[in-house]
């Protein structure tokens, strides 16, 4: 049952939900106190659904409901489909996906609650919260909920979504600007207070340091209380990030890296105020304000470093997909940035739809597994709305673009896809290291304090200096900045990693498995047809069907030709072949097993290891290719072997090109005619003895990439998105694989160097602090200095070792 709340005046306790101070008009249910009816209602809702564990997280966990607009028509505009469609990323008869910006998300408890919304509201399928971008993605049943009802549910819990145009992107930018503004405002308050308190302190130092200087006691008292007054905003506002973080950790019965800093700040302030108020000393409020000021200086530099890395991850991690656009002069391949509303595009089998569009073909099948997680293709008819992120299955699709391309959405599809590498490895290690480090620092500081007794003043100096100057920067800064900077450098070379965990895993690789066609060899080899003489209609039909495939063999067959017909009923089985109908002819292009599977007659005179072409049930010829290795591949293989790497080729092609590869691979290192299942089995066996990197073209190798420890998709003039891959590189950069692995290993070395530097730095400065030779201001300068040095090592090392990519 819902909690019945009663009003109670005169209390000044904190609200159970949001933590705000409760003034007159407090609501008391007999056990809990709330600042307003809104907070009481949210608490009752969570209690009803047994979700009060929400309040065990950061404090305050909830968002204050005081003054929240309760106008029921606020979200009525979302009933307008033209408005609600701006927030819908996908929709069908059974589910729709909506994304909202939630500016009030602020802690882990918010994430915990929002990801459990399906327990509160029927019709919600799943929720996914992005704390960094302050947004939520919700899958819901359209038969139960609407976009408006979801928005109103979020508002009822204190998370009011933005509903203006471009809400998510604008929110993200506004939140970043607001956070930066607050940081600089805190810095300004601390700097102003530090300068004025230091001026007041000069008079006090002169009065106590020179017998000839006499200052009116009343004036001295004014200076004292002005210093205290100026220091209070420094404590309550400028130093609040450390104090809040430390308090939240302690309320959860744990410690984080802000606990010793907050302890040092509080100790210095309380001791100074007591000394000055009682007249037992001059205090250290100038040092206190200076401490907070220099800590904020360090945070500004850290923020700038992370901003640079974040830009590289969010903007440069988007790889430039291309798409075929139909014009009056024929089809042309353009970057998706060049697409405009009303453009007609052709999406081949396996390619990703880059923008919302209307289907112009009579019928088509779209795989929305990237969007919804369901791999069953959806049948669409002429005029149906096709959402960005879907993948064409079978026949190519003719589409008319209805919405501009959203880069960030396509990038998020790749980032959200499953993978083996994790960006949280160093974060977890950092958390474990942080707890050990904090307790060790507190123990050393306490030993120093008691060692200096009965000199209380020096003991406090030593304690404060130790807890402030100790800085475990290596694991909290070095790993994300080093690998993030490396991702930016690679991005400028058009080599895009999914997250920093990819580079960390690449540093441990001991075996590399290559696909052949499109990876080691050119994706557009010289292709020749051998067989019966074909009529013009038959040649046009073959080109029409082959043009709808992204396989390198098909692209080579179509190279230099413009399809004059549009194929229908196209079905492609990756790794085997493609069938379709064009110009009244039934066409099949593929391997011997594929041709037999489709019931076509075989001609014994043909080399059945070739790619065969059949027309209207009869095999008429074969495709003969003259492949060539990509430039630099032999040298790259030799380089990898020189570093002790195992190198193997696993391909679905025939042994026709074995001689081409024999200069770089032994016979036992080459596997031909391997099906996708064979590739998976091969990699699983190899992983038993080594960390394995799989490199393929991203189409026929997706299942193998999914089981490798780390994978790289090689792309060339294609818009096939490979969500199973962890990294994407252009075909022109394949020869840099060896350099890439060396660079990843060097980046790990940079992180290790930063760790040892931090250890040495802390041992040295803590030793000096224990001797009592460091004042609070000096410690405040040295703490951010160590952070800046670690940032310098990380960024500098990432750039210096970038030459290993050559």
KOLMARDREN-882150 format. One record per residue (C-alpha): residue number from 1; residue in one letter; chain; y, x, z. Coordinates in steps of 0.1 Angstrom, whole numbers, always signed. Example, Ala and Ser with C-alpha at 12.3 -4.5 7.8 and 13.67 -1.06 7.14 Angstrom:
k r c north east up
1 A A -45 +123 +78
2 S A -11 +137 +71
! end
This chain:
k r c north east up
1 X A +0 +0 +0
2 X A +36 +11 -5
3 X A +54 +24 +25
4 X A +79 -1 +40
5 X A +112 +17 +47
6 X A +138 +7 +72
7 X A +174 +19 +75
8 X A +185 +42 +103
9 X A +221 +55 +107
10 X A +233 +87 +122
11 X A +205 +111 +113
12 X A +211 +145 +98
13 X A +176 +155 +90
14 X A +163 +165 +55
15 X A +149 +141 +30
16 X A +111 +142 +28
17 X A +112 +140 -10
18 X A +142 +161 -22
19 X A +152 +181 +8
20 X A +188 +170 +7
21 X A +206 +164 +40
22 X A +204 +128 +51
23 X A +238 +114 +62
24 X A +246 +78 +72
25 X A +224 +52 +56
26 X A +192 +72 +61
27 X A +159 +54 +53
28 X A +132 +59 +78
29 X A +97 +45 +74
30 X A +86 +55 +109
31 X A +70 +88 +97
32 X A +92 +101 +69
33 X A +129 +102 +63
34 X A +147 +97 +29
35 X A +183 +101 +18
36 X A +183 +71 -5
37 X A +161 +42 -17
38 X A +154 +62 -49
39 X A +137 +90 -30
40 X A +118 +65 -8
41 X A +105 +47 -40
42 X A +93 +79 -56
43 X A +75 +90 -24
44 X A +59 +56 -21
45 X A +47 +58 -58
46 X A +31 +92 -52
47 X A +16 +81 -19
48 X A +1 +50 -36
49 X A -17 +72 -61
50 X A -27 +99 -36
51 X A -5 +126 -51
52 X A +15 +137 -21
53 X A +1 +172 -25
54 X A +32 +175 -47
55 X A +52 +182 -16
56 X A +31 +213 -7
57 X A +48 +233 -34
58 X A +83 +248 -36
59 X A +108 +232 -13
60 X A +126 +210 -21
61 X A +100 +198 -45
62 X A +116 +165 -55
63 X A +148 +158 -73
64 X A +174 +138 -54
65 X A +177 +102 -65
66 X A +212 +97 -50
67 X A +237 +85 -76
68 X A +210 +82 -103
69 X A +220 +56 -129
70 X A +196 +27 -127
71 X A +209 +7 -157
72 X A +178 -8 -173
73 X A +193 -6 -207
74 X A +197 +32 -207
75 X A +166 +37 -228
76 X A +168 +5 -248
77 X A +179 +25 -278
78 X A +144 +40 -279
79 X A +132 +6 -291
80 X A +149 +15 -324
81 X A +122 +32 -345
82 X A +147 +54 -362
83 X A +157 +68 -328
84 X A +123 +70 -312
85 X A +108 +88 -342
86 X A +130 +118 -334
87 X A +109 +124 -304
88 X A +75 +115 -319
89 X A +55 +145 -332
90 X A +24 +126 -343
91 X A +13 +90 -343
92 X A -17 +69 -354
93 X A -33 +37 -343
94 X A -49 +52 -312
95 X A -24 +78 -300
96 X A +11 +91 -304
97 X A +26 +124 -291
98 X A +61 +124 -278
99 X A +82 +154 -266
100 X A +112 +151 -242
101 X A +136 +176 -227
102 X A +136 +173 -189
103 X A +165 +193 -175
104 X A +156 +186 -139
105 X A +122 +204 -140
106 X A +127 +233 -116
107 X A +95 +244 -98
108 X A +57 +245 -98
109 X A +55 +212 -80
110 X A +73 +195 -108
111 X A +47 +209 -132
112 X A +19 +198 -109
113 X A +32 +162 -107
114 X A +41 +158 -143
115 X A +7 +170 -155
116 X A -9 +143 -133
117 X A +10 +114 -148
118 X A -22 +100 -164
119 X A -33 +93 -128
120 X A -2 +72 -122
121 X A +2 +53 -155
122 X A -25 +36 -176
123 X A -22 +44 -213
124 X A -13 +81 -208
125 X A -39 +104 -223
126 X A -25 +138 -214
127 X A +6 +157 -205
128 X A +17 +193 -211
129 X A +47 +208 -193
130 X A +67 +238 -205
131 X A +86 +250 -175
132 X A +104 +277 -193
133 X A +118 +253 -220
134 X A +120 +225 -195
135 X A +102 +200 -217
136 X A +71 +178 -216
137 X A +47 +168 -243
138 X A +29 +135 -237
139 X A +0 +119 -256
140 X A -2 +81 -250
141 X A -19 +50 -263
142 X A +5 +30 -285
143 X A -13 -2 -276
144 X A -3 +2 -240
145 X A +29 +23 -239
146 X A +60 +28 -260
147 X A +84 +57 -262
148 X A +109 +38 -241
149 X A +83 +30 -213
150 X A +74 +66 -211
151 X A +111 +76 -207
152 X A +116 +50 -180
153 X A +85 +63 -161
154 X A +98 +98 -162
155 X A +132 +86 -149
156 X A +116 +67 -121
157 X A +101 +99 -108
158 X A +134 +117 -110
159 X A +129 +135 -143
160 X A +154 +118 -166
161 X A +148 +128 -202
162 X A +175 +137 -227
163 X A +176 +112 -255
164 X A +204 +125 -277
165 X A +197 +140 -311
166 X A +179 +173 -311
167 X A +173 +167 -274
168 X A +148 +195 -268
169 X A +166 +222 -286
170 X A +200 +213 -272
171 X A +186 +210 -237
172 X A +171 +244 -240
173 X A +203 +260 -251
174 X A +224 +241 -225
175 X A +200 +251 -197
176 X A +202 +287 -207
177 X A +239 +287 -208
178 X A +242 +269 -175
179 X A +218 +294 -158
180 X A +238 +323 -173
181 X A +271 +307 -161
182 X A +258 +303 -126
183 X A +246 +339 -125
184 X A +280 +352 -135
185 X A +297 +328 -111
186 X A +276 +341 -82
187 X A +285 +376 -93
188 X A +322 +367 -93
189 X A +321 +352 -59
190 X A +303 +382 -45
191 X A +326 +407 -62
192 X A +357 +388 -50
193 X A +344 +387 -14
194 X A +334 +424 -15
195 X A +368 +436 -26
196 X A +387 +416 +0
197 X A +363 +423 +28
198 X A +366 +460 +20
199 X A +404 +458 +22
200 X A +402 +442 +56
201 X A +376 +467 +68
202 X A +399 +497 +59
203 X A +422 +486 +87
204 X A +394 +484 +112
205 X A +380 +518 +102
206 X A +415 +533 +105
207 X A +420 +517 +139
208 X A +388 +531 +153
209 X A +389 +564 +135
210 X A +424 +576 +142
211 X A +441 +575 +176
212 X A +476 +574 +160
213 X A +469 +542 +141
214 X A +475 +510 +162
215 X A +469 +476 +147
216 X A +479 +443 +164
217 X A +448 +428 +180
218 X A +458 +394 +166
219 X A +459 +408 +131
220 X A +425 +425 +137
221 X A +411 +391 +148
222 X A +425 +375 +116
223 X A +409 +402 +95
224 X A +376 +397 +113
225 X A +374 +359 +108
226 X A +386 +362 +72
227 X A +358 +386 +65
228 X A +333 +363 +81
229 X A +347 +333 +61
230 X A +345 +352 +28
231 X A +310 +363 +35
232 X A +296 +328 +41
233 X A +299 +318 +4
234 X A +282 +351 -5
235 X A +253 +342 +18
236 X A +250 +305 +9
237 X A +258 +307 -29
238 X A +256 +342 -43
239 X A +225 +352 -24
240 X A +208 +318 -27
241 X A +183 +327 -54
242 X A +166 +352 -31
243 X A +169 +330 +0
244 X A +155 +299 -17
245 X A +126 +318 -33
246 X A +117 +335 -1
247 X A +119 +302 +19
248 X A +97 +284 -6
249 X A +71 +311 -4
250 X A +71 +311 +34
251 X A +68 +273 +35
252 X A +36 +278 +14
253 X A +24 +303 +39
254 X A +26 +332 +15
255 X A +50 +360 +5
256 X A +66 +370 -27
257 X A +87 +399 -39
258 X A +119 +381 -27
259 X A +109 +379 +9
260 X A +119 +415 +19
261 X A +151 +412 +0
262 X A +160 +379 +17
263 X A +150 +394 +50
264 X A +173 +424 +45
265 X A +202 +402 +34
266 X A +199 +378 +63
267 X A +194 +407 +89
268 X A +226 +424 +77
269 X A +246 +392 +77
270 X A +235 +380 +111
271 X A +239 +414 +128
272 X A +274 +418 +113
273 X A +286 +384 +124
274 X A +272 +389 +159
275 X A +288 +423 +163
276 X A +322 +411 +150
277 X A +322 +378 +169
278 X A +313 +395 +202
279 X A +336 +425 +196
280 X A +307 +449 +201
281 X A +311 +465 +166
282 X A +329 +463 +133
283 X A +299 +449 +115
284 X A +288 +456 +79
285 X A +301 +426 +60
286 X A +316 +449 +34
287 X A +282 +464 +29
288 X A +266 +429 +30
289 X A +289 +417 +2
290 X A +283 +449 -17
291 X A +246 +445 -14
292 X A +246 +411 -29
293 X A +270 +421 -56
294 X A +249 +450 -68
295 X A +217 +430 -66
296 X A +233 +405 -89
297 X A +244 +433 -112
298 X A +208 +443 -115
299 X A +198 +407 -122
300 X A +224 +405 -150
301 X A +209 +435 -167
302 X A +174 +422 -162
303 X A +184 +388 -177
304 X A +199 +406 -207
305 X A +167 +425 -212
306 X A +146 +393 -210
307 X A +170 +375 -233
308 X A +164 +401 -260
309 X A +127 +399 -256
310 X A +126 +361 -255
311 X A +146 +360 -288
312 X A +120 +382 -304
313 X A +92 +361 -292
314 X A +107 +327 -301
315 X A +124 +335 -334
316 X A +106 +365 -349
317 X A +72 +353 -338
318 X A +75 +326 -365
319 X A +58 +339 -395
320 X A +72 +329 -429
321 X A +49 +303 -444
322 X A +52 +294 -480
323 X A +46 +262 -499
324 X A +42 +251 -535
325 X A +71 +229 -546
326 X A +69 +209 -578
327 X A +100 +210 -600
328 X A +107 +200 -636
329 X A +98 +235 -647
330 X A +64 +235 -630
331 X A +52 +245 -595
332 X A +69 +274 -576
333 X A +60 +291 -544
334 X A +89 +290 -519
335 X A +94 +298 -482
336 X A +94 +266 -461
337 X A +130 +273 -451
338 X A +139 +264 -487
339 X A +125 +229 -485
340 X A +149 +200 -486
341 X A +145 +163 -480
342 X A +131 +145 -511
343 X A +114 +177 -524
344 X A +79 +172 -538
345 X A +53 +196 -525
346 X A +16 +203 -532
347 X A -6 +211 -502
348 X A -40 +226 -511
349 X A -72 +223 -491
350 X A -69 +242 -458
351 X A -31 +245 -460
352 X A -8 +232 -432
353 X A +18 +205 -439
354 X A +51 +222 -430
355 X A +73 +191 -426
356 X A +70 +153 -421
357 X A +64 +138 -455
358 X A +52 +107 -474
359 X A +19 +108 -493
360 X A +23 +104 -530
361 X A -14 +108 -539
362 X A -36 +77 -540
363 X A -56 +89 -511
364 X A -58 +120 -489
365 X A -75 +134 -458
366 X A -56 +152 -431
367 X A -70 +172 -402
368 X A -47 +168 -372
369 X A -68 +190 -349
370 X A -38 +214 -345
371 X A -18 +185 -331
372 X A -42 +162 -313
373 X A -73 +184 -307
374 X A -95 +159 -327
375 X A -111 +175 -357
376 X A -122 +143 -375
377 X A -100 +140 -406
378 X A -77 +110 -409
379 X A -78 +90 -442
380 X A -43 +83 -455
381 X A -33 +61 -485
382 X A -3 +62 -508
383 X A +29 +58 -490
384 X A +16 +69 -456
385 X A +37 +91 -433
386 X A +21 +125 -429
387 X A +32 +146 -399
388 X A +40 +183 -398
389 X A +11 +204 -385
390 X A -16 +184 -402
391 X A -40 +203 -425
392 X A -51 +191 -459
393 X A -89 +185 -462
394 X A -106 +183 -495
395 X A -83 +173 -523
396 X A -48 +187 -526
397 X A -20 +164 -514
398 X A +12 +155 -532
399 X A +39 +148 -507
400 X A +76 +140 -506
401 X A +94 +157 -477
402 X A +112 +132 -454
403 X A +123 +154 -426
404 X A +137 +190 -424
405 X A +112 +217 -415
406 X A +110 +224 -378
407 X A +102 +261 -373
408 X A +99 +259 -336
409 X A +73 +231 -339
410 X A +51 +250 -363
411 X A +54 +281 -341
412 X A +44 +261 -311
413 X A +13 +248 -329
414 X A +2 +284 -332
415 X A +11 +293 -296
416 X A -6 +262 -282
417 X A -39 +269 -300
418 X A -68 +283 -281
419 X A -74 +320 -279
420 X A -91 +346 -258
421 X A -61 +367 -250
422 X A -39 +357 -221
423 X A -4 +366 -213
424 X A -10 +360 -176
425 X A -32 +391 -169
426 X A -3 +413 -157
427 X A +13 +383 -140
428 X A -18 +378 -118
429 X A -20 +415 -111
430 X A +16 +415 -102
431 X A +11 +387 -77
432 X A -17 +405 -60
433 X A +2 +438 -60
434 X A +33 +419 -47
435 X A +16 +406 -16
436 X A +2 +440 -7
437 X A +35 +457 -14
438 X A +55 +432 +7
439 X A +33 +435 +38
440 X A +33 +473 +34
441 X A +71 +474 +32
442 X A +75 +452 +62
443 X A +51 +474 +82
444 X A +69 +506 +73
445 X A +103 +490 +80
446 X A +90 +479 +114
447 X A +77 +513 +123
448 X A +110 +528 +113
449 X A +129 +503 +135
450 X A +109 +510 +166
451 X A +110 +548 +159
452 X A +148 +548 +161
453 X A +150 +527 +194
454 X A +169 +527 +217
455 X A +195 +534 +190
456 X A +197 +497 +179
457 X A +224 +503 +153
458 X A +204 +531 +136
459 X A +172 +511 +139
460 X A +187 +481 +122
461 X A +201 +504 +95
462 X A +167 +519 +88
463 X A +150 +485 +88
464 X A +175 +470 +64
465 X A +175 +500 +41
466 X A +137 +501 +38
467 X A +132 +463 +31
468 X A +160 +464 +5
469 X A +155 +496 -14
470 X A +117 +492 -19
471 X A +114 +478 -54
472 X A +80 +469 -70
473 X A +96 +468 -105
474 X A +68 +483 -125
475 X A +45 +452 -127
476 X A +72 +426 -126
477 X A +93 +441 -153
478 X A +75 +469 -172
479 X A +46 +449 -187
480 X A +66 +419 -201
481 X A +95 +440 -213
482 X A +74 +468 -228
483 X A +50 +445 -247
484 X A +78 +420 -255
485 X A +99 +448 -270
486 X A +68 +459 -289
487 X A +64 +423 -303
488 X A +100 +424 -315
489 X A +95 +457 -333
490 X A +63 +444 -349
491 X A +80 +412 -358
492 X A +107 +431 -378
493 X A +78 +446 -397
494 X A +64 +411 -403
495 X A +35 +416 -379
496 X A +34 +387 -355
497 X A +15 +386 -322
498 X A +8 +354 -304
499 X A +17 +368 -270
500 X A +19 +400 -250
501 X A -18 +397 -240
502 X A -27 +404 -277
503 X A -12 +438 -276
504 X A -28 +445 -242
505 X A -62 +436 -257
506 X A -57 +456 -288
507 X A -53 +487 -266
508 X A -89 +483 -255
509 X A -106 +477 -289
510 X A -135 +500 -297
511 X A -150 +482 -328
512 X A -133 +467 -359
513 X A -150 +442 -382
514 X A -135 +436 -416
515 X A -139 +408 -441
516 X A -138 +421 -477
517 X A -121 +398 -502
518 X A -85 +393 -493
519 X A -86 +419 -465
520 X A -99 +453 -477
521 X A -96 +443 -514
522 X A -67 +425 -531
523 X A -66 +388 -527
524 X A -58 +385 -564
525 X A -83 +406 -582
526 X A -87 +409 -620
527 X A -109 +379 -628
528 X A -128 +374 -661
529 X A -149 +345 -672
530 X A -183 +352 -689
531 X A -202 +323 -703
532 X A -201 +295 -728
533 X A -170 +289 -749
534 X A -149 +263 -732
535 X A -127 +236 -748
536 X A -90 +234 -738
537 X A -97 +203 -717
538 X A -125 +221 -698
539 X A -103 +251 -691
540 X A -75 +229 -679
541 X A -99 +210 -657
542 X A -112 +243 -641
543 X A -77 +255 -635
544 X A -67 +221 -619
545 X A -96 +222 -594
546 X A -93 +260 -587
547 X A -56 +257 -581
548 X A -63 +234 -551
549 X A -82 +262 -533
550 X A -67 +290 -512
551 X A -97 +313 -516
552 X A -88 +346 -532
553 X A -114 +341 -560
554 X A -98 +308 -570
555 X A -63 +323 -568
556 X A -74 +351 -591
557 X A -88 +326 -615
558 X A -56 +306 -617
559 X A -32 +336 -617
560 X A -7 +333 -645
561 X A -17 +297 -653
562 X A +1 +265 -646
563 X A -21 +235 -638
564 X A -15 +208 -664
565 X A -36 +182 -646
566 X A -40 +171 -610
567 X A -75 +172 -596
568 X A -90 +143 -576
569 X A -119 +139 -552
570 X A -117 +176 -543
571 X A -140 +189 -516
572 X A -140 +225 -505
573 X A -165 +241 -481
574 X A -150 +274 -469
575 X A -172 +303 -478
576 X A -193 +284 -503
577 X A -173 +266 -530
578 X A -152 +238 -543
579 X A -158 +206 -563
580 X A -135 +181 -579
581 X A -127 +159 -609
582 X A -100 +166 -635
583 X A -95 +154 -671
584 X A -126 +134 -669
585 X A -148 +164 -661
586 X A -167 +171 -628
587 X A -161 +207 -618
588 X A -179 +229 -593
589 X A -170 +265 -585
590 X A -190 +285 -559
591 X A -221 +304 -549
592 X A -256 +299 -562
593 X A -265 +279 -530
594 X A -235 +257 -533
595 X A -242 +250 -570
596 X A -278 +240 -562
597 X A -267 +220 -532
598 X A -246 +198 -555
599 X A -275 +193 -579
600 X A -263 +213 -609
601 X A -287 +230 -633
602 X A -290 +268 -631
603 X A -292 +291 -661
604 X A -317 +319 -655
605 X A -297 +343 -677
606 X A -268 +344 -652
607 X A -264 +368 -624
608 X A -268 +345 -595
609 X A -249 +368 -572
610 X A -218 +359 -590
611 X A -194 +330 -584
612 X A -206 +303 -608
613 X A -188 +275 -627
614 X A -204 +242 -636
615 X A -190 +214 -657
616 X A -205 +179 -657
617 X A -237 +190 -640
618 X A -244 +221 -660
619 X A -236 +257 -651
620 X A -216 +271 -680
621 X A -206 +306 -669
622 X A -197 +330 -641
623 X A -166 +346 -627
624 X A -167 +384 -630
625 X A -142 +402 -608
626 X A -130 +437 -608
627 X A -117 +442 -573
628 X A -99 +472 -560
629 X A -92 +484 -524
630 X A -58 +479 -511
631 X A -36 +510 -510
632 X A -42 +531 -479
633 X A -74 +514 -469
634 X A -97 +545 -472
635 X A -73 +565 -451
636 X A -70 +538 -426
637 X A -108 +536 -421
638 X A -109 +574 -417
639 X A -82 +572 -391
640 X A -100 +546 -371
641 X A -132 +566 -372
642 X A -113 +596 -360
643 X A -103 +576 -329
644 X A -139 +568 -321
645 X A -139 +533 -335
646 X A -169 +515 -350
647 X A -160 +501 -384
648 X A -181 +475 -402
649 X A -178 +450 -431
650 X A -192 +415 -429
651 X A -186 +394 -460
652 X A -199 +364 -477
653 X A -196 +380 -511
654 X A -225 +396 -530
655 X A -234 +433 -531
656 X A -217 +438 -564
657 X A -189 +457 -547
658 X A -211 +478 -524
659 X A -203 +509 -544
660 X A -166 +503 -540
661 X A -170 +503 -502
662 X A -196 +530 -499
663 X A -170 +558 -497
664 X A -157 +544 -464
665 X A -188 +526 -450
666 X A -225 +535 -446
667 X A -251 +511 -459
668 X A -260 +499 -423
669 X A -223 +491 -417
670 X A -221 +466 -445
671 X A -234 +431 -444
672 X A -232 +410 -476
673 X A -238 +373 -484
674 X A -231 +364 -448
675 X A -224 +327 -440
676 X A -197 +318 -414
677 X A -226 +313 -389
678 X A -239 +348 -397
679 X A -205 +363 -391
680 X A -204 +346 -357
681 X A -238 +359 -347
682 X A -229 +394 -359
683 X A -198 +395 -338
684 X A -214 +381 -307
685 X A -241 +408 -309
686 X A -215 +435 -313
687 X A -194 +423 -284
688 X A -223 +431 -261
689 X A -214 +468 -263
690 X A -177 +469 -272
691 X A -144 +451 -274
692 X A -142 +438 -310
693 X A -113 +432 -333
694 X A -120 +409 -363
695 X A -98 +411 -394
696 X A -100 +385 -421
697 X A -80 +363 -444
698 X A -78 +335 -420
699 X A -96 +309 -441
700 X A -133 +316 -443
701 X A -132 +337 -411
702 X A -118 +313 -386
703 X A -151 +308 -367
704 X A -157 +345 -365
705 X A -121 +351 -353
706 X A -126 +325 -326
707 X A -155 +346 -310
708 X A -139 +380 -313
709 X A -121 +396 -284
710 X A -90 +397 -306
711 X A -84 +388 -342
712 X A -59 +395 -370
713 X A -54 +372 -400
714 X A -42 +389 -432
715 X A -19 +366 -453
716 X A -6 +369 -488
717 X A +13 +341 -506
718 X A -4 +314 -487
719 X A +5 +287 -462
720 X A -28 +286 -444
721 X A -22 +286 -407
722 X A -50 +304 -388
723 X A -48 +291 -352
724 X A -80 +310 -342
725 X A -62 +343 -349
726 X A -42 +362 -323
727 X A -20 +381 -348
728 X A -9 +376 -384
729 X A +1 +405 -407
730 X A +10 +405 -444
731 X A -15 +420 -468
732 X A +9 +448 -475
733 X A +5 +460 -439
734 X A -33 +462 -437
735 X A -31 +500 -440
736 X A -12 +501 -407
737 X A -41 +487 -386
738 X A -49 +522 -373
739 X A -12 +527 -364
740 X A -11 +493 -348
741 X A -40 +501 -324
742 X A -24 +535 -316
743 X A +9 +517 -308
744 X A -8 +491 -286
745 X A -25 +520 -267
746 X A +8 +538 -264
747 X A +25 +507 -250
748 X A -2 +504 -223
749 X A +6 +541 -215
750 X A +43 +532 -211
751 X A +34 +505 -186
752 X A +12 +529 -167
753 X A +41 +555 -167
754 X A +64 +529 -153
755 X A +39 +521 -125
756 X A +37 +557 -114
757 X A +74 +561 -117
758 X A +79 +531 -94
759 X A +54 +545 -69
760 X A +70 +579 -68
761 X A +105 +563 -66
762 X A +96 +541 -37
763 X A +79 +569 -17
764 X A +109 +591 -21
765 X A +136 +565 -13
766 X A +117 +550 +16
767 X A +112 +584 +31
768 X A +150 +590 +29
769 X A +157 +556 +43
770 X A +135 +562 +73
771 X A +156 +593 +81
772 X A +187 +570 +85
773 X A +207 +587 +58
774 X A +211 +556 +35
775 X A +238 +530 +42
776 X A +233 +494 +31
777 X A +257 +498 +2
778 X A +239 +529 -11
779 X A +206 +510 -9
780 X A +221 +481 -27
781 X A +230 +504 -56
782 X A +197 +522 -56
783 X A +176 +491 -58
784 X A +189 +477 -91
785 X A +191 +513 -103
786 X A +154 +515 -101
787 X A +150 +483 -121
788 X A +173 +496 -148
789 X A +154 +528 -150
790 X A +121 +509 -154
791 X A +137 +487 -181
792 X A +149 +519 -198
793 X A +114 +534 -197
794 X A +99 +502 -211
795 X A +124 +496 -239
796 X A +128 +533 -248
797 X A +91 +539 -247
798 X A +84 +510 -270
799 X A +109 +522 -296
800 X A +99 +559 -293
801 X A +62 +551 -299
802 X A +70 +528 -328
803 X A +66 +558 -351
804 X A +29 +556 -345
805 X A +28 +525 -367
806 X A +34 +548 -398
! end
